[in-house]
Amino acid sequence: MTKKKAKKPYVKPSISRISFSDSLKFKGKSSASSSFDEIEGYPVKKLTEDFGSPLFVVSEAILRSRYRDLYEAFSKRYPKTTIAYSYKTNYLSGICAVLHQEGAWAEVVSGFEYEMARRLGITGEKIVFNGPYKKPADLARAFSEGATVNLDSYDEFNTAKQVAETLGRPSKVGIRVNMQLNYPAWDKFGFSLEDDRAYDICRQISQNKYLKLTGLHCHTGTFIIDPGIYRRLIENLISLAVKAEKIPGVAISYLDIGGGFASGNTLLSQLMPGQTTSPAPDHYAEAVCDVLNKRANELKNSPALFMEPGRSIVDESMFLLSKVVSVKETASGNRFAIIDAGVNLLPTAYYYKHDVISDREGPAEQVDVFGPLCMQIDVVRRGASLPAPKPGDIITIKNVGAYNFSQSMHFIFLKPAVILLGSGGIDVLRRAETYEDVKGLENIPKRLLKAKSGND
Ligand SMILES: Cc1ncc(COP(=O)(O)O)c(C=O)c1O
């Protein structure tokens, strides 16, 4: 008779996060890391020799394909779809121009961004103007050029009334709506759906003879990985539109679902890589268009669908090349590298687990990668899997197109060049800054240059 094994006590299964310090325990068991020494056939080393390091590199092919994937996913389900590219995400003119060639409108949030769009040849009719602060002169320009203006507050409504009255003819406006869809809810922008202010402002606009309500807008967050949020968002906008259209004279011609779609990046808080957790454009499109197609006929006219993506279109199209400038070890023996690009150029390192790859081949180890700033928090990536770094190695940081260039800062270093890799070869989108570009804006009063009396 075989002896029965003693039963092990039941232990409830659990998943625990491996912290960086835990991962150091596996330091000895290295795996080979794949090197990254060229982008679309261009050797990264040569690019930095020719254009300097650090260097931003934009892939035109990736940019166009991310736009097309999103546009096709929505327009094949709901043909009346318009993408207004959210300029603030990255307003390098070359990037905006590529997206306009693809057919994108511009989504802007200030007079400065509005001017950029106009200088790129975009007419007012193809500009969506959002943001919580629009100056009266900017509103006047947007109204007179036929832009889509989404009002953010009662105060802005009052300003808009005055501006429209001065222009002497009715101006079209939409309203920004916020709703409790995610936690924490994005309730800074627009009028609350739940407390009925969204409906109240529709009523107030309809009573003004210089403003005409034409659309509803809701931008409810960024890096939203649950398509269900968009399903509820569009449901709510349609229900509000139906209610608003019961007010005499109101007809809603567009519903704008904002931006917020996730890119292939990975958040610091995510265990699994973004490439596997971020929904594909089809998933977002299915959620939104399914509702629209079922309910659009509840409105007086079939509404246009507007969306304002930023991150999901532009993030993966840009790379940041940088050079290892020194390699050190902490007192506890952890190796770390300092590279010549830090959070001055990469503010998204505060919340993304960026892909950081070396042009050197070799067995990988866990390396912390720091930037060159005089701040302990200048961390590009903790625990990057890299071959033992050496000064001069070229480190490529992937997926840096969203909110890095436009939020980069002049702190300690000047901004580097940005190049575009396109079908016609390499184009410089922005040359590297010089001392004069930055300090030339300043004025030093003559009296401060005089030596203090008594000094030599
Ligand atoms: C009104 C509005 N639309 C669109 C966007 C773009 O968002 P995302 O980059 O997450 O797509 C933003 C970003 O903050 C926004 O404020």
The ligand as a Gaussian input file, in Angstrom:
#p B3LYP/6-31G(d) Opt

LIG

0 1
 C       -8.983000      68.948000     -24.284000
 C       -7.931000      67.926000     -24.584000
 N       -8.065000      67.167000     -25.681000
 C       -7.136000      66.247000     -26.004000
 C       -6.023000      66.033000     -25.217000
 C       -5.024000      64.984000     -25.624000
 O       -4.969000      63.948000     -24.698000
 P       -4.106000      62.645000     -24.955000
 O       -2.709000      63.084000     -25.234000
 O       -4.203000      61.873000     -23.696000
 O       -4.701000      61.940000     -26.121000
 C       -5.856000      66.795000     -24.061000
 C       -4.689000      66.583000     -23.190000
 O       -4.577000      67.019000     -22.079000
 C       -6.835000      67.772000     -23.742000
 O       -6.726000      68.554000     -22.651000

